[in-house]
Amino acid sequence: RQDDTKNSIVWKYPMEGRKIFYGSKLTVRESQVAIFVNEGVIADVFTPGRYKLTTANLPVLTKLQAWKYDFNSPFKAEVYFVNTKQFSGNKWGTQNPIIMRDDEFGSVRLRGFGVYAFRVADAATFMKEMFGTNATYTVDDVANQCKPMVIQAIADTIAESGISALDLAANYREFGQNILQTSAKDFGAFGLELSSLVIENLSLPEDVEKMLDERTKMSVIEDKIGTYTKFKAANAMEEAAKNSNSIAGMGMGMTAGMQMGNMMAENLTTTNKAAKGATCVSCGEAIRANAKFCPVCGA
């Protein structure tokens, strides 16, 4: 089988009007497997190599045909070539959202997409479970079966991971490796193997993304306010120092800086005292520690 296609998985050798003779040559190329089928029953399987067909390397067919030693007359059999190379670039995407629980956002609906690759790992099982009686079988035919299994494995892996929605993007590679393991049994039942899976994107619902945007804005604003306060304090010290070139002017700048620092410390102290509270000496009501008059009795 000289395969010049990119998407052919199974190809049936055209045996119309042809027979196989004792000593015929069979060549199986790399990434291929040849399967002999006798009256609908899978007989002998040949891996890559060059073979001279005799009863010695056709044990199953010899038994089915009741050949005792050698077959003297030519015989007919169906011969299929199965492509075992890796078929990559197959796309997957979520038609329905994947539901996951998040400690911060509650139930979150995810959508995603990416690519995956598969290969035929067991040609005989693949022929029994998926191929049927077609003359050819392509990647698209297999992908229709693979895609639902891929989505199911992705949903199970994400749901069982317990990872926060905010940390999903940092774990795409780990998800892909786990999915290869969790999907092995399902793919193996069809003689297939999920050889690689890439998650290109997992997107959050629009309302959750808006919440994340607002949180990011608030963080930036808080940071800018702190930076701006420090900048104004430093600028005030610099301006005070520029008022005079003398040592006295420099002293004024340093004094202004110290005074501003003392004011900030005093404000913090006052705030702490106010937070603790005090008691009015006249009526006993709770008042601010630095209050000059009681707001209750006026004392």
C-alpha positions in Angstrom: 0.0 0.0 0.0 1.6 3.2 -1.2 -0.4 5.7 0.7 -0.3 9.2 -0.8 -3.2 10.6 1.2 -3.1 12.4 4.6 -6.4 11.2 6.0 -6.7 7.5 5.0 -6.8 5.1 8.0 -8.0 1.9 6.4 -7.7 0.9 2.7 -9.0 -2.4 1.2 -6.7 -4.0 -1.3 -8.6 -4.5 -4.6 -8.8 -8.3 -5.0 -11.3 -8.4 -7.8 -10.2 -11.0 -10.3 -7.1 -11.7 -8.3 -5.9 -14.7 -6.2 -3.1 -15.3 -3.8 -0.6 -18.0 -4.6 1.7 -19.9 -2.3 4.9 -18.0 -1.9 3.4 -14.6 -2.8 5.2 -11.6 -1.4 3.6 -9.2 1.0 5.2 -5.9 1.9 4.0 -3.8 4.9 5.5 -0.4 5.1 6.3 1.5 8.3 3.3 2.9 10.2 1.1 0.3 8.6 -0.5 -3.1 9.5 -1.9 -5.6 7.0 -4.9 -7.7 8.0 -6.1 -10.8 6.2 -9.9 -11.4 6.5 -11.4 -14.7 5.6 -15.2 -14.7 5.0 -15.7 -11.9 7.4 -13.4 -13.3 10.1 -10.2 -11.5 11.0 -7.4 -14.0 10.4 -3.7 -13.1 10.4 -2.1 -9.7 11.1 1.2 -8.5 9.7 3.4 -5.7 11.1 5.9 -3.7 9.0 8.2 -6.0 7.0 8.5 -8.2 3.9 6.9 -11.6 4.0 6.7 -14.7 1.8 3.2 -16.1 2.3 3.2 -19.7 3.4 1.3 -21.8 5.9 4.0 -20.9 8.5 3.1 -17.2 8.6 -0.6 -17.7 7.9 -1.5 -19.8 11.0 -5.1 -18.6 11.4 -5.9 -18.6 7.8 -4.4 -22.1 7.5 -6.7 -23.3 10.2 -9.7 -21.6 8.7 -9.0 -23.0 5.3 -8.1 -26.5 6.7 -4.7 -26.5 5.1 -2.7 -29.4 6.5 0.7 -28.5 5.1 0.9 -26.2 2.1 -1.9 -24.7 0.0 -1.4 -26.0 -3.5 -4.1 -24.0 -5.2 -4.5 -20.2 -5.1 -7.0 -18.8 -2.6 -9.0 -15.6 -2.1 -9.0 -13.4 1.0 -9.7 -9.8 1.8 -6.6 -7.8 2.7 -6.8 -4.5 4.5 -4.0 -2.0 5.2 -4.4 0.0 8.4 -2.5 3.2 8.9 -1.0 3.4 12.4 0.6 6.8 12.2 -0.4 9.7 14.4 -3.2 11.8 13.0 -2.8 15.3 14.5 -4.5 18.7 14.1 -8.0 17.5 14.9 -10.0 20.2 16.5 -12.3 20.0 19.5 -14.7 22.5 21.0 -17.4 22.6 23.6 -20.9 22.8 22.1 -22.4 23.0 25.6 -20.6 24.6 28.6 -18.6 22.6 31.1 -19.9 23.2 34.7 -17.3 23.5 37.4 -17.6 24.6 41.1 -15.4 27.5 42.2 -14.9 28.5 45.8 -15.0 32.2 44.9 -17.5 32.4 42.0 -19.7 29.4 42.8 -20.9 27.4 39.8 -19.0 28.5 36.6 -19.8 27.6 33.0 -16.6 27.1 30.9 -16.2 26.9 27.2 -13.1 25.9 25.4 -11.4 24.7 22.3 -8.1 23.1 21.1 -6.6 20.3 19.1 -5.8 16.6 19.6 -4.1 13.7 17.9 -4.9 10.0 17.9 -3.5 6.8 16.3 -4.7 3.2 15.8 -3.0 1.2 18.6 -4.7 -2.2 18.0 -5.6 -2.7 14.4 -7.6 -5.9 14.9 -9.7 -4.3 17.7 -10.2 -1.2 15.5 -11.4 -3.4 12.6 -13.9 -5.2 14.8 -15.3 -2.2 16.7 -15.2 0.7 14.2 -14.4 -0.2 10.6 -17.2 -2.5 9.6 -17.3 -3.5 5.9 -16.2 -0.2 4.3 -13.6 -0.2 1.5 -12.0 2.9 3.1 -12.0 4.7 6.4 -10.8 8.3 6.9 -9.8 10.6 9.8 -13.2 12.3 9.7 -15.0 9.0 10.2 -12.9 8.4 13.4 -13.1 12.0 14.6 -16.8 11.8 14.9 -16.4 9.1 17.5 -13.3 10.6 19.2 -14.5 14.1 19.8 -17.3 13.3 22.3 -14.8 11.1 24.2 -12.3 14.0 24.3 -14.9 16.5 25.6 -16.0 14.0 28.3 -12.5 13.4 29.5 -11.8 17.2 29.6 -15.0 17.8 31.6 -14.2 15.1 34.1 -10.6 16.2 34.5 -11.5 19.9 35.2 -14.4 19.1 37.5 -12.2 16.7 39.6 -9.2 19.0 39.7 -10.6 21.4 42.3 -8.5 24.2 40.7 -9.8 27.8 40.9 -11.2 29.3 37.8 -8.5 32.0 38.1 -5.8 29.4 37.9 -7.1 27.3 34.9 -4.8 29.0 32.3 -1.7 28.1 34.3 -2.6 24.4 34.2 -3.4 23.7 30.6 -0.4 21.4 30.1 -1.2 19.5 33.3 -4.8 19.1 32.2 -3.7 17.7 28.8 -1.4 15.1 30.4 -4.2 14.0 32.8 -6.7 13.7 30.0 -4.4 11.3 28.1 -4.5 9.0 31.1 -8.2 9.2 31.9 -9.2 8.6 28.3 -7.0 5.6 27.7 -9.7 3.1 28.6 -12.4 4.6 26.5 -10.1 5.0 23.4 -8.6 1.5 24.0 -12.1 -0.1 23.7 -12.0 1.0 20.0 -8.4 0.0 19.4 -7.4 3.7 19.5 -5.0 5.9 21.5 -5.3 9.6 22.3 -1.7 10.5 21.8 -1.8 14.2 22.5 -4.2 16.9 23.5 -3.7 20.7 23.6 -6.1 23.1 25.4 -5.8 26.4 23.6 -8.4 28.3 25.6 -10.9 27.9 28.4 -13.1 31.0 28.6 -15.2 32.2 31.6 -18.8 33.6 31.3 -19.0 37.3 30.4 -20.3 38.3 33.9 -17.4 36.5 35.6 -14.9 38.2 33.3 -16.5 41.6 34.1 -16.0 40.9 37.8 -12.4 40.0 37.2 -11.9 43.2 35.2 -13.4 45.3 38.1 -11.2 43.6 40.6 -8.1 44.3 38.5 -9.1 48.0 38.1 -9.5 48.3 41.9 -6.1 46.8 42.5 -4.5 49.2 40.1 -6.3 52.2 41.7 -5.2 51.2 45.2 -1.6 50.9 44.0 -1.7 54.2 42.2 -3.1 56.0 45.3 -0.3 54.6 47.5 2.3 55.5 44.9 0.9 59.0 44.4 1.0 59.7 48.2 4.6 58.8 48.3 5.4 60.9 45.3 3.7 64.0 46.8 5.6 63.6 50.0 8.9 63.3 48.2 8.1 66.3 45.9 7.2 68.5 48.9 10.6 67.7 50.5 12.3 68.5 47.2 10.5 71.9 46.7 11.4 72.9 50.3 15.0 72.2 49.7 15.0 74.3 46.4 13.7 77.4 48.3 17.3 78.2 49.4 20.7 77.0 48.3 22.1 77.6 51.8 22.6 75.0 54.4 19.6 76.6 56.2 17.5 75.9 53.1 18.6 72.3 53.1 17.7 72.1 56.8 14.3 73.6 56.0 13.7 70.8 53.4 14.7 68.2 55.9 12.6 69.8 58.6 9.6 69.8 56.2 10.1 66.2 55.5 10.3 65.3 59.2 7.3 67.4 59.9 5.3 65.6 57.2 6.4 62.3 58.6 5.4 63.4 62.1 2.0 64.5 60.8 1.4 61.1 59.2 2.5 59.3 62.3 0.2 61.6 64.4 -2.7 60.9 62.2 -2.1 57.2 62.5 -1.9 57.4 66.3 -5.1 59.5 66.4 -6.9 57.0 64.3 -5.8 54.2 66.5 -6.9 56.0 69.6 -10.3 56.8 68.0 -10.7 53.2 67.1 -10.3 52.2 70.7 -12.8 54.9 72.0 -13.2 56.7 75.4 -15.9 57.5 78.0 -17.5 60.9 78.8 -16.6 62.0 82.4 -20.1 63.5 82.8 -22.7 61.1 81.4 -20.5 58.0 80.8 -21.4 57.6 77.1 -18.8 56.2 74.7 -17.1 59.0 72.7 -14.1 59.4 70.5 -10.8 59.5 72.4 -9.8 62.9 71.0 -13.2 64.5 71.2 -13.3 67.9 73.0 -17.1 67.8 73.7 -19.5 64.9 74.4 -22.0 64.6 71.5 -24.6 63.3 74.0 -24.6 65.7 76.9 -22.4 68.4 75.6 -19.9 68.3 78.5 
